[in-house]
Amino acid sequence: MRACLWLALCWCLTATAADFTPPLGAEPTVGGERTQMLNLGSTHLSGHTDQWQREWLEPLLRRLQRWQPTLITVEGLSGAQCEMMRQDPARFGEVFDSYCRDVSAFQRALALTQAQADLSAAERLRNWPETPTAADRRQLLMLFLAAGEPASAMVQWLQLAEGERVAGDTLTDDAVGWMRDRRARLNESYDVGSELAARLGLERVYAVDDHTSDVLYRQLDPAYGPWQEARFAAIRESDAITQLIAREGSVVDGDSLLNYYRQMNAAGAQDAQVRADFGGAMADAHPRFGRLYAGWWETRNLRMMANFRELTAAHPGARVLNIVGASHKPWYDQWARQFGDVSVVDVAAILGR
């Protein structure tokens, strides 16, 4: 009898592990339309500024625009997180320098703190006119810059005519120069996220990246750097990276760039790379380094998805386009399927095959 009970218990545990579903079920009943989530994995376009042209993004943009997203998120730190890091240099000084921008000049011009600028921008949007003037857009643009939300500032910039992209209505000459500098190089947050938002008549995008878990690297053993570089050197020689470089080298126009995005977002497209990188780290024999690196990555992605979830909780039924580095996409897809009222949209259905 005890043997039978033990076998039954083992069977139940095995079935539970194999048949895992989210706590509320795979697709629980919701009041209203389910939130639609489209996770677009992207290469970081800044690395291709000298080889690729902004116009080549047009076929991709047209297909994304047809999907009509109502919210767009990008891989960048929010102004609020950057402000928190600025105030805690002992823990986040290096992270701030790497991922944030010094927007203090814009704050001084408006005599506002980051938090005050953020609140003022939100208040402006709550009372946004049906037909905003160029002055409205210049004022909101400056508030977004002072709030540390440059991708949202770009949304306003792109909705100004060329002759309206001038100082005035609180927008300073320095701010105009800063915006023009951003347009001098490619960036998927601006050239896909902000561009698409402007075309759709949206007034902002949402930065959902998170680097608070970078504190894991504070006071790390100096041997970590050589250990990681040796791993990366081996990964760079792998078939997955060789094929990636070949695909990027085949991009010569808009059609080939669209095809590259199709390949990046195909089912399983990132498997070999992320398993070699993060899976390889987790299995590494070093007693600490590998699992710290893999744990940092998972923590970062969890917090990014928490930012997404907070946003969508306030906008049930939204159509959300997430533009994120391709290595993040498998984690986005996985965790999004555990949200009770969110459905993940197949990118192939939007970009074509």
HELIX and SHEET records of a PDB file:
HELIX    1   1 ARG A    2  ALA A   18  1                                  17    
HELIX    2   2 LEU A   45  HIS A   48  5                                   4    
HELIX    3   3 ARG A   54  LEU A   57  5                                   4    
HELIX    4   4 GLU A   58  TRP A   67  1                                  10    
HELIX    5   5 GLY A   79  ARG A   86  1                                   8    
HELIX    6   6 PRO A   89  TYR A   99  1                                  11    
HELIX    7   7 SER A  104  LEU A  110  1                                   7    
HELIX    8   8 GLN A  114  ARG A  126  1                                  13    
HELIX    9   9 ALA A  134  ALA A  146  1                                  13    
HELIX   10  10 PRO A  150  LEU A  158  1                                   9    
HELIX   11  11 GLU A  162  GLU A  164  5                                   3    
HELIX   12  12 ASP A  173  ARG A  182  1                                  10    
HELIX   13  13 GLU A  188  GLU A  188  1                                   1    
HELIX   14  14 SER A  189  SER A  194  3                                   6    
HELIX   15  15 GLU A  195  LEU A  200  1                                   6    
HELIX   16  16 THR A  212  TYR A  217  5                                   6    
HELIX   17  17 TYR A  224  ARG A  236  1                                  13    
HELIX   18  18 ASP A  239  GLY A  249  1                                  11    
HELIX   19  19 GLY A  254  MET A  264  1                                  11    
HELIX   20  20 ASP A  271  VAL A  274  1                                   4    
HELIX   21  21 ARG A  275  GLY A  279  3                                   5    
HELIX   22  22 GLY A  280  ALA A  283  1                                   4    
HELIX   23  23 PHE A  289  ALA A  313  1                                  25    
HELIX   24  24 ALA A  326  HIS A  328  5                                   3    
HELIX   25  25 LYS A  329  ALA A  336  1                                   8    
HELIX   26  26 VAL A  347  LEU A  351  1                                   5    
SHEET    1   A 5 TYR A 206  ALA A 207  0                                        
SHEET    2   A 5 LEU A  71  VAL A  74  1                                        
SHEET    3   A 5 ARG A 319  GLY A 325  1                                        
SHEET    4   A 5 THR A  35  SER A  42  1                                        
SHEET    5   A 5 VAL A 342  VAL A 344  1                                        
END                                                                             
